[in-house]
C-alpha cells in the first residue's frame, strides 16, 4: 500500500532509530549477563565472510538489508542505521541552537566511498586470484572457534575500544555535520552507503509524483539529503537521486498531497537534474577538488589503524575533514571570503582573529598528522619485517643467522615506532617482547610483557610466555604469580583452551618444583580438562600415577599418546613389572631406534633380556653401557649381581 501524506513519519522514524540503540544496549547486556550472545550484527563482519569464508551473522544481516534495498530503496539507512541517527540528531541540535550547517558539495569526495569499497571488497579478491590462491569456502564456524559465526563469547571482537567508539560517534555522527552539512558521512565516507546507493538504482521503490506539483519547493527544503525533490519529480515523475534515504519527510509536508512512496520504474543510471544555471553547482574549483581528493587519501592512509586504534570509517571521516580544513586554510591565507558554519574566518584583504586561531589550530593538526605519519611508517615497516621473520621461523630448517637483516630491520623500525609514538599499543609490546627474546635481552622482554599484561590482563599467550621467561631465569615465585592471574574470564575458543591447558601445565610444573605436589597434580588434571590433547601433561600425569602405584591408569595414559622415547620407556617399565617381557622388549627396541645410545633404555633392555633368560646378551648390553660410562652405578651393580648369580634386578624409571 502506498505511503502517503497525513502520517507523522518523522515521529515513527525517531522511534525506529531510538529502538536500534535500545536493541544494541540489550544485546550488550545479554552478553555481559550470559557470557555469550549472538555475534554482532555489524557490517564490518562481512569482511570475514568474504576474506576468510566464515559465514557471520553480520554478513546475513547485510544481505537482508541489501535485498530490502533492492526492492524498496534505501529505507535501511534512514530508519535503522545508528550512524544516521547520530547525524540527524546532531542536525536537530544545531537547528535548535540556530545553527544551520551548509551542505558542502565536492566533485571528488563522492569517489572516496567508491575507493573504500574497491579497497575493502575487491582488491583482496584480486590479490587472491593473482597469487593463484583458491576462492574462499563459505562455512559455519562453531562457538569454539576463534571467530564464531553466530554465538560468541567475544562480542567486542570486531569493535574498537569504548573510547574510540565514542570518538567515532562524535566525529562521524556529530562534528562532520557541523563542518560539512547533514548526512555527508553517508554520501562521502560510508562504503556501505555506496553499496546501498547502487542497489537503489535498480529498486522499484521510489518517491512518486501522484498529483499536481506546484513546484513550491517545500519538499526540497525539508530534505536532509539535499535532493532537489521538486525538480526531480517534475522531470521524471519520481525521485531518482540514489542519495534519497526514503525518510518520507517530503511526503509528509507536501501541501498538495502530490507525493507518495510506491513502486515505479527504477532510476537506472539517470543523471541528476541540472540547477537553474544549467550546471550542477559545486563549492570548490577543479584545482581545489583535486587537492581535496589527494589530501583526503593521504590523511586516510596516515590515520587508518594508527596505534591499532583508529577504525577505517573514522579514518575516512578524519581524512575528509582534514582535507576540507586544508582547502579552507589555503583560502584563509589568500584572504578570500571564508565562513566555517556561522564563524567568519576571513574576508577580502582581511583575516579575522578567529581565522588566525583557525590557522594555528589547523597547523597543530598538520604537525600531529606528520608525527603520526612517521610513527605509522615505522610501525608498518617494522611489522612487515617482523611478520616475515615470524613466518619463516615456523618453517623446518629455520636458522636465525640467515635472517639477521630482516631481524635488524624489524628491531630498528619497531623501536623507532616505540620511541616516537605517543602510546605503545599491545601489538607493539608483543612484537618487541618477541624480538627481545630472540636477542636474549630478558630485561627488555620482561618490561614489554609487563606493559602488555597491564593493558590486557587476560592475554593468555603473553602471560604464558612471560611466566616461562621468569621460570627460565629461576624466578619461580614470580612465574607462579603471573600464571595464577591467568586464565581469567570465560574460556570458550579452541585456541583459548589450548593456551589455558599450557598455562595450567606450566603452573603445575612450578608447583611441583616447590614441593606442592597435590596442587601440581590438580593442575595437570586441569590442564587435560582444558585440552585433552596436551601430550606433555598426559605424560607427566602418567608418571605420577606410576609413582602412586596406579599402573593400569598409567598404562592407559601412555598408550593414548603417540610413540615417543618417553612413552615407550614408561610402557616398557610397566610391562616389565607385569612380567610381559616380550612386549617390554618391543617398546625398548622402538625407543632405541630413535635414540640408540640412551643409557636408561639400554639398562632396562638388559633387565628384560636377563629376565627372559638371555644372561649373555644382558651382560653384553651392560658392558656396552660401561664402555661409554665406566662409573655408571646401576650398570656396575647389575653386572655384579648377574656374575654372582643374582636374580633380582631393579628397573630404572
MIMI-467581 format. One line per 10 residues: number of its first residue (from 0); for each residue x, y, z of C-alpha. Coordinates in Angstrom, 2 decimals, padded with zeros to 5 digits. Layout:
% MIMI-467581
NUM) X Y Z | ...
This chain:
% MIMI-467581
0) 000.00 000.00 000.00 | 001.50 003.38 -000.97 | 002.72 005.61 001.88 | 001.02 008.99 001.56 | 000.70 012.34 003.27 | -001.00 012.52 006.63 | 001.22 010.25 008.72 | 003.80 011.69 011.10 | 006.67 009.79 009.53 | 009.30 011.82 011.38
10) 007.94 010.64 014.72 | 007.88 006.99 013.66 | 011.40 007.27 012.27 | 012.67 008.67 015.58 | 011.07 005.74 017.38 | 012.64 003.30 014.91 | 016.14 004.79 015.24 | 015.86 005.01 019.03 | 014.86 001.35 019.12 | 018.07 000.49 017.28
20) 020.11 001.85 020.21 | 017.79 000.14 022.68 | 018.35 -003.20 020.94 | 022.10 -002.59 020.86 | 022.07 -001.95 024.60 | 020.03 -005.10 025.27 | 022.41 -007.10 023.05 | 025.43 -005.94 025.06 | 023.60 -006.51 028.37 | 022.75 -010.09 027.37
30) 026.40 -010.71 026.52 | 027.55 -009.34 029.89 | 024.99 -011.38 031.82 | 025.07 -014.65 029.88 | 028.76 -014.61 028.89 | 027.86 -015.39 025.29 | 025.41 -013.94 022.81 | 024.51 -013.58 019.15 | 027.51 -012.39 017.15 | 027.44 -008.65 016.36
40) 025.03 -007.60 013.61 | 027.74 -005.32 012.33 | 028.52 -004.70 008.66 | 032.29 -004.99 009.08 | 031.75 -008.67 009.82 | 031.04 -009.03 006.10 | 034.79 -008.83 005.50 | 035.43 -012.03 007.45 | 032.95 -013.84 005.24 | 034.49 -012.54 002.02
50) 038.13 -012.97 003.04 | 038.05 -016.00 005.38 | 034.88 -017.74 004.24 | 033.31 -017.61 007.72 | 029.58 -017.10 007.43 | 028.79 -014.43 010.03 | 025.58 -013.04 011.46 | 026.73 -009.62 010.24 | 027.00 -010.93 006.67 | 023.46 -012.32 006.79
60) 022.19 -009.04 008.25 | 023.93 -007.09 005.48 | 022.45 -009.46 002.90 | 018.93 -008.90 004.22 | 019.49 -005.14 004.19 | 020.68 -005.32 000.56 | 017.68 -007.41 -000.50 | 015.31 -004.93 001.11 | 017.12 -002.07 -000.63 | 016.87 -003.82 -004.00
70) 013.09 -003.86 -003.53 | 012.18 -000.79 -001.51 | 015.17 001.53 -001.91 | 017.31 002.95 000.88 | 014.89 002.60 003.78 | 017.51 000.87 005.94 | 019.81 003.89 006.02 | 017.24 006.35 007.37 | 015.19 004.00 009.53 | 017.73 001.54 011.00
80) 021.28 002.95 010.73 | 022.73 004.02 014.08 | 025.18 006.42 012.42 | 022.44 008.24 010.54 | 020.54 008.52 013.83 | 023.51 010.40 015.29 | 023.81 012.64 012.24 | 020.13 013.57 012.24 | 020.21 014.14 016.00 | 023.23 016.42 015.56
90) 021.49 018.36 012.79 | 018.40 018.74 015.00 | 020.50 020.03 017.92 | 022.28 022.51 015.65 | 018.94 023.80 014.37 | 017.79 024.30 017.96 | 020.96 026.32 018.50 | 020.06 028.43 015.44 | 022.99 026.94 013.52 | 022.24 025.69 010.05
100) 025.31 023.93 008.60 | 025.80 024.44 004.91 | 025.98 021.25 002.86 | 029.36 021.04 001.11 | 029.32 019.78 -002.47 | 032.51 018.33 -003.95 | 033.21 016.61 -007.26 | 035.82 014.29 -005.78 | 034.53 013.38 -002.33 | 031.93 011.14 -004.00
110) 034.78 008.88 -005.16 | 036.08 008.19 -001.66 | 033.42 005.60 -000.68 | 033.83 004.06 -004.15 | 037.55 003.65 -003.46 | 036.75 002.29 000.01 | 034.52 -000.41 -001.49 | 037.21 -001.38 -004.00 | 039.83 -001.48 -001.25 | 037.71 -003.48 001.21
120) 035.91 -005.91 -001.04 | 037.53 -006.13 -004.47 | 041.30 -005.78 -004.06 | 041.71 -008.71 -001.62 | 039.85 -010.97 -004.05 | 042.02 -009.81 -006.95 | 045.14 -010.37 -004.87 | 043.97 -013.88 -004.04 | 043.34 -014.57 -007.72 | 046.70 -013.21 -008.93
130) 048.55 -015.23 -006.27 | 046.86 -018.38 -007.51 | 045.01 -018.97 -004.25 | 041.65 -020.75 -004.37 | 038.44 -018.88 -003.63 | 037.32 -018.97 -000.02 | 034.99 -021.77 001.00 | 031.96 -020.46 002.85 | 031.49 -022.35 006.10 | 029.94 -022.01 009.53
140) 032.38 -021.59 012.41 | 031.22 -023.13 015.68 | 031.14 -021.37 019.04 | 034.50 -022.96 019.96 | 036.35 -021.35 017.04 | 038.23 -018.09 017.35 | 035.68 -016.36 015.10 | 032.28 -017.95 015.75 | 029.59 -017.48 013.11 | 026.54 -016.93 015.26
150) 027.13 -017.37 019.00 | 030.22 -015.80 020.54 | 031.75 -015.01 023.90 | 033.73 -012.16 022.34 | 031.01 -009.71 021.35 | 033.53 -006.87 021.04 | 035.75 -008.90 018.69 | 035.50 -006.55 015.71 | 034.69 -003.32 017.51 | 037.10 -000.61 018.71
160) 037.57 000.31 022.35 | 034.87 002.24 024.18 | 036.90 005.46 023.89 | 037.45 005.10 020.15 | 033.79 004.12 019.69 | 032.67 007.31 021.41 | 035.17 009.33 019.37 | 033.81 007.73 016.19 | 030.27 008.64 017.16 | 031.36 012.20 017.98
170) 033.29 012.73 014.73 | 031.28 010.67 012.23 | 027.90 011.37 013.74 | 028.35 014.88 015.07 | 031.29 017.05 014.10 | 031.12 016.17 010.42 | 027.53 017.50 010.33 | 028.64 020.88 011.70 | 031.53 021.18 009.24 | 030.19 019.60 006.05
180) 026.43 019.50 006.50 | 023.86 016.85 007.32 | 024.30 013.29 006.03 | 027.67 014.00 004.45 | 029.09 010.94 006.21 | 026.57 008.83 004.28 | 027.48 010.43 000.96 | 031.23 010.96 001.27 | 032.53 008.35 003.74 | 030.37 005.26 004.17
190) 031.29 002.40 001.79 | 028.14 000.52 002.79 | 026.08 003.58 001.88 | 027.71 003.48 -001.55 | 026.68 -000.17 -001.97 | 023.14 000.71 -000.93 | 023.08 003.59 -003.42 | 024.00 001.16 -006.23 | 021.23 -001.20 -005.11 | 018.82 001.74 -005.02
200) 019.36 002.30 -008.75 | 017.58 -000.95 -009.56 | 014.98 -000.71 -006.79 | 011.38 -000.08 -007.90 | 010.54 001.53 -004.54 | 010.54 005.33 -005.12 | 009.10 008.62 -004.00 | 006.48 009.10 -006.74 | 004.54 012.09 -008.07 | 000.85 011.13 -007.96
210) -000.77 014.56 -008.00 | -000.29 018.12 -009.16 | 003.12 019.58 -008.21 | 003.14 023.38 -007.92 | 006.96 023.49 -007.55 | 006.63 025.21 -004.17 | 009.91 023.60 -003.10 | 008.76 022.75 000.44 | 009.70 019.10 -000.16 | 013.20 020.16 -001.14
220) 013.57 022.42 001.90 | 012.93 019.58 004.35 | 015.13 017.01 002.60 | 018.15 016.39 004.83 | 019.79 014.51 001.96 | 019.90 017.79 -000.06 | 017.95 016.46 -003.05 | 016.11 018.77 -005.43 | 012.91 016.81 -004.86 | 010.52 019.21 -006.65
230) 012.75 019.31 -009.72 | 013.22 015.55 -009.96 | 009.53 014.67 -009.60 | 008.68 017.34 -012.20 | 011.24 015.98 -014.66 | 010.87 012.22 -014.09 | 007.70 011.72 -012.05 | 009.81 010.28 -009.22 | 012.95 010.94 -007.21 | 015.85 009.29 -009.00
240) 018.73 010.54 -006.79 | 020.23 007.49 -005.07 | 021.00 009.63 -002.01 | 017.27 009.55 -001.30 | 017.00 007.66 002.00 | 013.21 007.34 001.95 | 012.71 009.12 005.27 | 009.35 010.33 003.81 | 009.64 013.89 005.14 | 008.86 015.19 001.67
250) 005.72 013.04 001.52 | 004.63 014.32 004.91 | 004.97 018.05 004.15 | 003.68 018.25 000.56 | 000.76 020.75 000.76 | -000.84 019.27 -002.36 | -000.54 015.68 -001.20 | 001.14 015.04 -004.54 | 003.91 012.76 -003.25 | 003.82 009.20 -002.01
260) 006.03 006.18 -001.70 | 005.21 003.47 -004.21 | 006.64 001.29 -006.93 | 007.68 002.61 -010.29 | 010.46 002.48 -012.85 | 013.93 002.09 -011.25 | 016.34 005.03 -011.52 | 018.82 003.10 -013.59 | 021.71 005.42 -014.39 | 019.90 008.71 -014.91
270) 021.89 011.82 -014.12 | 020.60 014.29 -011.59 | 018.51 017.26 -012.67 | 020.54 020.34 -013.56 | 020.20 023.50 -011.48 | 018.74 026.76 -012.79 | 022.06 027.80 -014.23 | 022.12 024.67 -016.36 | 025.10 023.23 -014.48 | 025.41 021.48 -011.18
280) 026.97 023.78 -008.61 | 029.99 022.79 -006.53 | 031.73 024.57 -003.69 | 035.25 024.06 -004.97 | 037.19 024.72 -008.13 | 038.64 021.81 -010.08 | 042.06 022.54 -008.57 | 040.65 022.60 -005.05 | 038.73 019.38 -005.64 | 041.95 017.71 -006.78
290) 043.67 018.91 -003.60 | 040.73 017.60 -001.56 | 040.94 014.12 -003.06 | 044.72 013.79 -002.79 | 044.82 015.20 000.74 | 041.94 013.00 001.89 | 043.69 009.87 000.63 | 046.93 010.89 002.35 | 045.20 011.57 005.67 | 043.21 008.33 005.45
300) 046.43 006.35 004.95 | 048.03 008.15 007.90 | 045.21 007.57 010.36 | 043.83 004.17 009.37 | 044.89 001.73 012.09 | 047.08 004.32 013.86 | 048.19 002.86 017.21 | 045.96 -000.14 016.40 | 043.06 002.08 017.40 | 041.59 004.12 014.53
310) 038.97 002.15 012.54 | 038.57 002.59 008.81 | 035.35 004.65 008.84 | 036.78 007.04 011.41 | 039.97 007.35 009.33 | 037.90 008.17 006.23 | 035.95 010.85 008.10 | 039.11 012.34 009.59 | 040.71 012.34 006.14 | 037.76 014.21 004.63
320) 037.62 016.74 007.47 | 041.37 017.42 007.40 | 041.37 017.70 003.60 | 038.49 020.19 003.83 | 040.43 022.05 006.53 | 043.43 022.27 004.19 | 041.42 023.96 001.43 | 039.78 026.31 003.93 | 043.22 027.20 005.33 | 044.51 027.97 001.83
330) 041.53 030.26 001.27 | 042.11 032.00 004.58 | 045.77 032.51 003.71 | 044.68 034.08 000.42 | 042.29 036.32 002.39 | 039.24 035.21 000.49 | 035.76 035.41 001.94 | 035.56 032.28 004.10 | 032.98 031.05 006.60 | 033.02 027.86 008.64
340) 029.44 027.44 009.70 | 028.47 030.69 011.46 | 032.13 031.65 012.02 | 033.67 034.26 009.73 | 037.34 033.39 009.17 | 038.37 035.94 006.56 | 037.13 038.43 004.03 | 038.95 040.11 001.11 | 042.11 041.84 002.38 | 041.30 040.97 005.99
350) 041.81 037.90 008.15 | 039.74 037.79 011.34 | 041.07 036.83 014.76 | 039.06 033.63 014.53 | 040.66 032.99 011.17 | 044.11 033.32 012.71 | 043.16 030.95 015.50 | 041.82 028.53 012.92 | 045.19 028.56 011.12 | 047.01 027.91 014.40
360) 044.69 025.03 015.25 | 044.90 023.51 011.81 | 048.69 023.93 011.81 | 048.77 021.92 015.03 | 046.68 019.20 013.39 | 049.09 019.11 010.46 | 052.07 018.72 012.81 | 050.25 015.95 014.65 | 049.47 014.27 011.32 | 053.14 014.45 010.27
370) 054.16 012.93 013.58 | 051.50 010.23 013.18 | 052.74 009.51 009.65 | 056.28 008.93 010.94 | 055.05 006.60 013.70 | 052.75 004.76 011.31 | 055.50 004.34 008.71 | 057.93 002.80 011.21 | 055.18 000.58 012.64 | 054.16 -000.65 009.20
380) 057.71 -001.24 008.01 | 058.72 -002.97 011.23 | 055.64 -005.21 011.23 | 056.34 -006.24 007.66 | 059.80 -007.45 008.67 | 058.51 -008.98 011.92 | 055.74 -010.93 010.18 | 058.21 -012.24 007.60 | 060.53 -013.28 010.41 | 057.71 -014.96 012.33
390) 056.53 -016.83 009.23 | 059.98 -018.12 008.37 | 060.71 -019.17 011.96 | 057.80 -021.62 011.83 | 059.29 -023.47 008.86 | 061.52 -026.50 009.16 | 065.22 -025.83 008.84 | 064.91 -022.38 010.41 | 068.27 -020.74 011.03 | 068.22 -017.37 012.74
400) 071.51 -016.31 011.20 | 070.04 -016.30 007.69 | 067.57 -013.58 008.66 | 069.83 -011.21 010.55 | 069.00 -008.38 008.13 | 065.26 -008.91 008.49 | 065.62 -009.06 012.26 | 067.61 -005.82 012.28 | 065.00 -004.09 010.12 | 062.20 -005.19 012.46
410) 064.07 -004.05 015.57 | 065.08 -000.73 014.05 | 061.64 000.31 012.83 | 059.60 -001.03 015.74 | 061.99 000.60 018.23 | 061.57 003.93 016.44 | 057.80 003.48 016.50 | 058.05 002.99 020.25 | 060.41 005.94 020.64 | 058.35 008.36 018.57
420) 054.89 007.13 019.48 | 052.64 008.85 021.97 | 051.30 005.46 023.02 | 052.56 001.89 022.83 | 049.76 -000.43 021.70 | 049.58 -004.04 022.84 | 050.66 -005.39 019.45 | 053.86 -003.33 019.55 | 054.68 -004.57 023.06 | 054.10 -008.16 021.94
430) 056.35 -007.80 018.89 | 059.12 -006.01 020.78 | 058.99 -008.67 023.51 | 059.42 -011.42 020.89 | 062.36 -009.62 019.31 | 063.94 -009.06 022.73 | 063.70 -012.80 023.41 | 065.40 -013.53 020.08 | 068.34 -011.38 021.07 | 068.24 -012.84 024.62
440) 067.55 -009.44 026.20 | 065.42 -010.77 029.04 | 065.26 -007.44 030.90 | 063.69 -005.73 027.88 | 061.33 -008.65 027.28 | 060.15 -008.53 030.89 | 059.42 -004.83 030.52 | 057.36 -005.34 027.38 | 055.42 -008.29 028.81 | 054.69 -006.30 031.96
450) 053.35 -003.41 029.87 | 051.30 -005.78 027.72 | 049.67 -007.53 030.68 | 048.90 -004.21 032.35 | 046.93 -003.23 029.26 | 045.39 -006.66 028.57 | 045.48 -008.71 031.80 | 043.54 -011.55 030.17 | 046.10 -012.07 027.39 | 046.72 -015.79 027.84
460) 049.62 -016.07 025.41 | 051.51 -013.12 026.90 | 051.01 -014.46 030.43 | 052.30 -017.90 029.42 | 055.36 -016.57 027.61 | 056.15 -014.15 030.46 | 055.94 -016.92 033.06 | 058.19 -019.22 031.01 | 060.72 -016.42 030.75 | 060.68 -015.86 034.52
470) 060.91 -019.60 035.15 | 063.95 -019.88 032.87 | 065.58 -017.13 034.97 | 064.91 -019.14 038.12 | 062.24 -016.74 039.38 | 059.73 -019.50 040.17 | 057.70 -017.44 042.64 | 057.25 -014.62 040.14 | 056.31 -017.12 037.43 | 053.69 -018.61 039.76
480) 052.35 -015.13 040.49 | 051.90 -014.43 036.78 | 050.35 -017.82 035.99 | 047.91 -017.63 038.89 | 046.42 -014.48 037.35 | 045.60 -016.23 034.06 | 043.50 -017.56 032.55 | 040.67 -015.27 033.61 | 037.20 -014.91 032.20 | 035.37 -017.45 030.11
490) 037.47 -019.94 028.10 | 035.45 -020.85 025.03 | 037.51 -020.95 021.83 | 039.80 -023.82 020.84 | 042.84 -021.57 020.92 | 041.94 -020.30 024.40 | 041.53 -023.88 025.64 | 044.97 -024.84 024.32 | 046.59 -021.81 025.95 | 044.71 -022.39 029.21
500) 045.90 -026.01 029.16 | 049.51 -024.94 028.70 | 049.17 -022.35 031.47 | 047.78 -024.95 033.90 | 050.59 -027.34 032.93 | 053.30 -024.71 033.47 | 051.78 -023.75 036.82 | 051.69 -027.44 037.80 | 055.39 -027.80 036.99 | 056.14 -024.70 039.07
510) 054.17 -026.12 042.00 | 055.99 -029.44 041.63 | 059.37 -027.69 041.77 | 058.33 -026.07 045.06 | 057.13 -029.42 046.52 | 053.43 -028.57 046.23 | 052.72 -031.98 044.73 | 048.99 -032.16 045.43 | 048.45 -028.77 043.81 | 050.66 -029.83 040.91
520) 048.63 -032.96 040.27 | 045.40 -030.94 040.39 | 046.83 -028.52 037.79 | 047.96 -031.35 035.49 | 044.45 -032.79 035.58 | 043.01 -029.31 034.96 | 045.36 -028.95 032.00 | 043.88 -032.06 030.43 | 040.36 -030.91 031.26 | 041.00 -027.78 029.19
530) 042.62 -029.70 026.32 | 042.94 -033.48 026.38 | 045.45 -033.29 023.54 | 048.17 -031.82 025.77 | 050.76 -034.61 025.43 | 053.20 -033.22 027.98 | 050.52 -033.03 030.65 | 049.40 -036.58 029.87 | 052.95 -037.89 030.12 | 053.60 -036.18 033.45
540) 050.27 -037.36 034.83 | 051.14 -040.89 033.69 | 054.41 -040.77 035.62 | 052.57 -039.53 038.72 | 050.14 -042.45 038.52 | 053.08 -044.84 038.21 | 054.61 -043.34 041.34 | 051.28 -043.83 043.11 | 051.15 -047.46 042.00 | 048.15 -046.95 039.72
550) 049.73 -048.95 036.93 | 046.64 -049.68 034.83 | 045.68 -045.99 034.70 | 049.24 -045.03 033.85 | 049.40 -047.61 031.07 | 046.12 -046.33 029.58 | 047.51 -042.80 029.53 | 050.79 -043.77 027.84 | 049.03 -045.93 025.26 | 046.84 -042.94 024.34
560) 049.97 -040.98 023.43 | 051.79 -041.23 020.09 | 055.03 -043.26 020.15 | 057.98 -041.41 021.65 | 061.02 -042.32 023.74 | 059.25 -041.21 026.94 | 056.07 -043.20 026.32 | 057.96 -046.25 025.06 | 060.26 -046.31 028.09 | 057.42 -045.99 030.59
570) 055.31 -048.60 028.84 | 058.34 -050.91 028.89 | 058.67 -050.41 032.67 | 055.00 -051.22 033.22 | 055.25 -054.35 031.06 | 058.46 -055.37 032.82 | 056.75 -055.06 036.20 | 053.90 -057.27 034.99 | 056.25 -059.85 033.52 | 055.29 -059.05 029.94
580) 058.90 -059.25 028.81 | 058.34 -059.60 025.06 | 056.12 -056.56 024.99 | 058.60 -054.59 027.11 | 061.37 -055.56 024.69 | 059.30 -054.27 021.74 | 058.85 -050.88 023.38 | 062.54 -050.58 024.31 | 063.76 -051.55 020.85 | 061.49 -048.92 019.32
590) 062.89 -046.42 021.82 | 066.47 -047.31 020.90 | 065.78 -046.97 017.19 | 065.06 -043.30 017.90 | 067.83 -042.84 020.47 | 070.39 -045.65 020.03 | 072.75 -044.55 022.77 | 070.26 -043.89 025.54 | 071.76 -045.41 028.68 | 068.48 -045.71 030.57
600) 066.78 -047.64 027.73 | 069.83 -049.91 027.32 | 069.85 -050.65 031.04 | 066.15 -051.55 031.02 | 066.68 -053.72 027.93 | 069.45 -055.56 029.80 | 066.98 -056.29 032.61 | 064.43 -057.59 030.10 | 066.98 -059.86 028.45 | 068.11 -061.20 031.82
610) 064.54 -061.85 032.91 | 063.99 -063.76 029.67 | 066.98 -065.94 030.49 | 069.33 -064.29 028.00 | 072.18 -063.83 030.51 | 074.97 -063.35 027.93 | 073.06 -060.73 025.99 | 072.24 -058.87 029.23 | 075.93 -058.79 030.17 | 076.86 -057.62 026.68
620) 074.46 -054.67 026.95 | 075.73 -053.77 030.43 | 079.34 -053.90 029.23 | 078.36 -051.65 026.34 | 076.94 -049.16 028.84 | 080.10 -049.29 030.96 | 082.31 -048.77 027.92 | 080.57 -045.42 027.49 | 080.13 -044.65 031.17 | 082.60 -046.65 033.29
630) 081.24 -045.30 036.61 | 077.55 -045.96 035.92 | 076.49 -047.33 039.29 | 073.32 -049.06 038.08 | 075.16 -050.94 035.32 | 078.02 -051.89 037.67 | 075.62 -053.20 040.31 | 073.57 -055.14 037.76 | 076.66 -056.77 036.22 | 077.95 -057.80 039.63
640) 074.61 -059.40 040.53 | 074.48 -061.31 037.25 | 078.07 -062.52 037.63 | 077.34 -063.60 041.21 | 074.19 -065.34 040.08 | 071.73 -062.78 041.50 | 068.22 -062.98 040.29 | 066.71 -059.64 041.40 | 067.46 -056.59 039.28 | 065.78 -053.19 039.73
650) 064.45 -051.37 036.68 | 065.19 -047.68 036.31 | 062.39 -045.12 035.75
